[in-house]
Amino acid sequence: MGKFYVTTPIYYVNDAPHIGHAYTSVVGDAVTRWHRLLDDDVFFLTGTDEHGLKQKQAADDLGISPQELADRFSVRFREAADLLDIQYDDFIRTTEPRHYKAVQTFMQKIYDNGDIEKGTYEGLYCVACEAYYTEDELVDGCCPIHTGRPVELMREENYFFKLSRYEDRLLEYYDQHPEAVRPQTRLNEVLGFIRGGLQDFSMSRSAFDWGVPLPWDPSHVAWVWFDALPNYITAVGYGEDDERFDYWWPVDYHLVGKDILRFHAVYWPAMLMAAGLDPPKGVFAHGWLLVSGEKMSKTKANKITAAELVDDFGVDAVRYEFLRDITFGQDGDFSWEGMLARYNADLANNLGNLLSRVATVVGKKCEGAGPAPQDGSPLQTIAADVYAATADAWERVAPHEALEATWRLIRETNAYLETNEPWKADPGPVVDAVMGDALEALRIVSVLAWPALPKTTTEIWRRIGLSGSPADQRLPDAAAWGGYPGGLSVEKGQPLFPRKQAD
Ligand code: MSP
């Protein structure tokens, strides 16, 4: 049993949750569920990022206090997570007292170590990013991330984090731990950025007070990223419970969108080093979920919420779509048509159909009692290969490959039934053997697909007569052939995934 600590970014509360946010959370949830099956001690963290100028301005626009904005929207993110069965172990909010305490301890430590110094800064600031850019980085004079959004000239007397002192140490760290940034192409991007020369950055703001005050100068608050990133250490007891902190830190994976890679793979490790802490073991950057080829945005009014998709397809189908149709690490185009096709092919025709056939034949030819599988079944070696491939893919955080591997067992079992045609045969040992094998394959599939489809696999488990649920199973034992005991009552029930038509 190992420990496995994974985080999602904490989401800004100036906007309602959409499927771009849901995407990271679903991947984090599925990966951690896989590790729960491995009997790892798992900690999965998500939450909301509630300070900074952008939040303050959004609150002003609505005529409410920033705390009220945070309270209203944080709840919506939590509801969005619950809607998608995200099994988080903690939901952190940066306005919580525990976080103030941890951030202050963290900043003070870096200040005492000499890597925060006072200075004056003048630069071009994008409020949406909460970050300064150099002239070179702008695109047509505008923010490189928020296309077309003008930057503002800001001049502030601030405290600076001495990032420039960390170039060599960061390069050395990545030289020794090339696996710490994934996918590989993103590591190259990070190394290129570091080699290009690191600038000290301003880590405090004095023009507004919506943030965590610096302990040594409360007329300044922490710059939002200096406050947000440490959420990952607050939640595991930094400055509060050393034993707990030492157990969980360093984190196994920060899952992040590619837009915030630099903050996680350059700024954050340097900040941690400056505080005498280990850098993250892994930062995994994923691409954009695009809608008809474009990034979702307020201005384009092309935002899709998870709730809309859940209404149409159900929770598990939405989870499956995110995990199976998009290569984690790359941009992926989301479309309703694509989702419909995937739903009908993989969920209705393959998985749903398999359960329905098996339950029908067991009802008609085995008096409703599921027979035991055969030792040496042709499906046995396939199941072993499928387990190996599935486990390997989850280990590499490649959900699309993991599910593709698992679905091979579903397809092969359907093919096995088609070859043997038990529905045409007379009841007896031959039919029993084939049906026992198919039930055993369904049992194994229920365990292997549980991280993606927690509700559906639990229902399959129940319908094939097993007690408990896939959640209680432990790998690799639960994937070994022969676990279906036989003699259990099998229930047909309604289709798991009724076939859908475009309308
Ligand atoms: N608050 C910061 C993160 C601080 S982490 C210490 C932030 N918040 S965010 O709400 O703007 O974005 C959160 C995450 O959602 C980011 O990883 C971002 O990449 C992701 N996504 C937002 N829209 C997205 C898509 N359309 N597609 C995929 N992910 C995208 O940044």
Residues whose N, C-alpha, C, O or C-beta is under 5 A from the ligand:
A	BS01	MSP	P9 I10 Y11 Y12 G20 H21 D49 A228 L229 V256 G257 K258 D259 I260 G287 W288 L289 M296
